[in-house]
Amino acid sequence: MDESGNLYALVSGATIPFSLLKIPVGFDDFDLGYEFVPTAVANPQNDLYPASAGFNYIGNDIAVARAVTEVPRALIDLSESLGRLENVTIGGPVLQIWRIVNEEEAGRWVTINVVTQDVEIIQGVPAQEGNGAAFSVVINGEVYLSSVKDSENARYRYNPTTGAVEKAFDVIRAL
């Protein structure tokens, strides 16, 4: 929810890609004139896997999310061999898609301006493997972003005012 009371939701479904929707303050239904796909703004050629996760409104019209900003070459090759991914049904090809997406570093943390609908990659946070859970939390005006992949499980600190990014800490698992 923004400072004015507008509610934003990142949603997806069988027939729509991951889209940002808005319920304006004082209304109880979505604004039919407001919808955009953050991944399409970050990379207009990404019509194969426009996935986003971890949406978090952080203030001053800005939200963060992890978005699939790069289309893995293996996914392009699979799409070409199948004739388009939207024609794929549950079965072997779907498992191939998930394997590709979960092995490639295609996801990046981005900022989303919910008013202008601009999307920018947050530089300094490594690309992510997979399309699993993405977590962010705001503490004292700074945003902590998860970085989980085979080689790292860490949190990065992002200052939305200055754009500075630094690795805050590694997550250590206890056995």
C-alpha positions as CSV (number, residue, x, y, z in Angstrom):
1,M,0.0,0.0,0.0
2,D,1.4,3.4,-0.9
3,E,1.3,6.6,1.1
4,S,-2.1,7.6,-0.4
5,G,-3.7,4.3,0.4
6,N,-3.6,2.7,-3.1
7,L,-3.0,-1.0,-2.9
8,Y,-0.7,-2.7,-5.4
9,A,-0.6,-6.5,-6.1
10,L,1.7,-8.6,-8.3
11,V,-0.5,-11.3,-9.7
12,S,-0.3,-14.1,-12.3
13,G,-2.6,-16.7,-13.7
14,A,-3.1,-19.2,-16.4
15,T,-3.9,-16.5,-19.0
16,I,-1.9,-13.5,-17.8
17,P,1.8,-13.0,-17.1
18,F,3.0,-11.6,-13.8
19,S,1.2,-8.2,-13.8
20,L,1.1,-5.3,-11.4
21,L,-2.5,-4.3,-10.6
22,K,-3.8,-1.5,-8.5
23,I,-6.9,-1.0,-6.3
24,P,-7.2,2.8,-5.8
25,V,-7.9,4.3,-2.4
26,G,-11.6,4.4,-1.7
27,F,-12.4,1.5,-4.2
28,D,-12.9,-2.2,-3.6
29,D,-12.0,-3.4,-7.1
30,F,-9.0,-3.2,-9.5
31,D,-8.4,-0.2,-11.6
32,L,-9.0,-1.6,-15.1
33,G,-6.9,1.2,-16.6
34,Y,-3.8,0.2,-14.5
35,E,-1.9,-2.9,-15.4
36,F,1.6,-3.5,-16.5
37,V,4.1,-6.3,-16.7
38,P,7.4,-5.3,-15.0
39,T,9.5,-7.9,-16.8
40,A,8.3,-6.6,-20.2
41,V,9.5,-3.1,-19.2
42,A,12.8,-4.5,-18.0
43,N,13.3,-6.6,-21.1
44,P,10.7,-6.1,-23.9
45,Q,12.0,-9.3,-25.6
46,N,11.1,-11.5,-22.6
47,D,7.8,-12.9,-23.7
48,L,8.8,-16.5,-22.9
49,Y,9.0,-16.3,-19.1
50,P,7.8,-13.0,-17.7
51,A,7.9,-14.0,-14.1
52,S,8.4,-11.8,-11.0
53,A,8.4,-12.5,-7.2
54,G,9.0,-10.7,-4.0
55,F,7.1,-7.5,-4.7
56,N,7.5,-5.0,-1.8
57,Y,6.3,-1.4,-1.9
58,I,9.1,0.6,-0.2
59,G,7.8,4.2,-0.4
60,N,7.9,7.3,-2.6
61,D,6.2,5.5,-5.5
62,I,8.9,2.8,-5.6
63,A,8.6,-0.9,-5.1
64,V,11.2,-3.7,-5.4
65,A,10.7,-7.2,-6.9
66,R,12.8,-9.9,-8.4
67,A,12.1,-10.2,-12.1
68,V,13.2,-12.6,-14.8
69,T,15.1,-10.0,-16.9
70,E,17.1,-12.4,-19.0
71,V,15.7,-15.2,-21.2
72,P,18.0,-18.2,-20.9
73,R,19.3,-19.4,-24.3
74,A,18.2,-23.0,-23.4
75,L,14.6,-21.6,-23.0
76,I,14.7,-19.9,-26.3
77,D,16.0,-23.1,-27.9
78,L,13.2,-25.2,-26.3
79,S,10.6,-22.7,-27.4
80,E,11.8,-22.8,-30.9
81,S,11.7,-26.6,-30.9
82,L,8.2,-26.7,-29.5
83,G,6.8,-24.0,-31.6
84,R,6.0,-21.6,-28.7
85,L,5.9,-22.1,-25.0
86,E,2.3,-21.0,-24.5
87,N,1.2,-24.1,-26.4
88,V,2.9,-26.4,-23.9
89,T,0.7,-28.5,-21.6
90,I,1.6,-30.3,-18.3
91,G,4.2,-33.0,-18.9
92,G,7.8,-33.3,-20.0
93,P,8.2,-29.9,-21.6
94,V,6.9,-28.1,-18.5
95,L,9.5,-30.0,-16.4
96,Q,12.2,-28.9,-18.9
97,I,11.1,-25.3,-18.6
98,W,11.2,-25.4,-14.8
99,R,14.7,-27.1,-14.9
100,I,16.0,-24.4,-17.2
101,V,14.6,-21.6,-15.2
102,N,15.8,-23.0,-11.9
103,E,19.3,-23.5,-13.2
104,E,19.9,-20.3,-15.0
105,E,20.8,-16.9,-13.4
106,A,18.0,-15.0,-15.1
107,G,16.4,-13.2,-12.2
108,R,17.4,-9.7,-11.0
109,W,16.2,-7.4,-8.3
110,V,14.6,-4.4,-9.8
111,T,12.9,-1.2,-8.7
112,I,9.5,-0.4,-10.0
113,N,8.0,3.1,-10.1
114,V,4.3,2.3,-9.6
115,V,3.3,5.8,-11.1
116,T,5.5,6.1,-14.1
117,Q,5.8,2.3,-14.6
118,D,9.6,2.5,-15.1
119,V,11.7,-0.6,-14.1
120,E,15.4,-0.5,-13.4
121,I,17.7,-3.3,-12.4
122,I,19.3,-2.8,-9.0
123,Q,23.1,-3.0,-9.8
124,G,25.3,-4.8,-7.3
125,V,23.0,-7.6,-6.4
126,P,23.9,-10.8,-8.2
127,A,21.6,-12.4,-10.7
128,Q,19.5,-15.2,-9.2
129,E,18.9,-18.8,-10.1
130,G,15.4,-20.0,-10.3
131,N,12.0,-18.6,-9.8
132,G,11.5,-19.5,-6.2
133,A,10.8,-17.3,-3.2
134,A,12.3,-13.9,-3.2
135,F,12.4,-11.9,0.1
136,S,12.9,-8.3,0.8
137,V,12.4,-6.3,4.0
138,V,12.8,-2.6,4.8
139,I,14.7,-1.7,8.0
140,N,15.5,1.9,8.8
141,G,14.9,3.0,5.3
142,E,17.2,0.4,3.7
143,V,16.0,-2.6,1.8
144,Y,17.4,-6.1,2.4
145,L,17.2,-8.3,-0.7
146,S,17.7,-12.1,-0.7
147,S,20.3,-13.6,-2.9
148,V,19.9,-17.4,-3.0
149,K,21.7,-19.6,-5.5
150,D,24.0,-22.6,-5.4
151,S,27.1,-20.5,-4.7
152,E,25.5,-18.0,-2.2
153,N,22.8,-17.5,0.4
154,A,23.1,-13.9,1.4
155,R,21.2,-10.7,2.0
156,Y,22.2,-7.5,0.2
157,R,21.5,-4.0,1.6
158,Y,20.1,-1.5,-0.9
159,N,19.7,2.2,-0.1
160,P,16.9,3.5,-2.3
161,T,17.9,7.1,-1.8
162,T,21.6,6.7,-2.9
163,G,21.3,3.5,-5.0
164,A,24.2,2.0,-3.0
165,V,24.3,-1.7,-2.6
166,E,26.5,-3.9,-0.4
167,K,26.4,-7.4,0.8
168,A,25.0,-7.2,4.4
169,F,25.6,-10.8,5.5
170,D,25.6,-14.5,4.6
171,V,22.9,-16.8,5.8
172,I,24.4,-19.7,7.6
173,R,22.3,-22.9,8.1
174,A,22.5,-24.7,11.4
175,L,22.4,-28.5,11.3
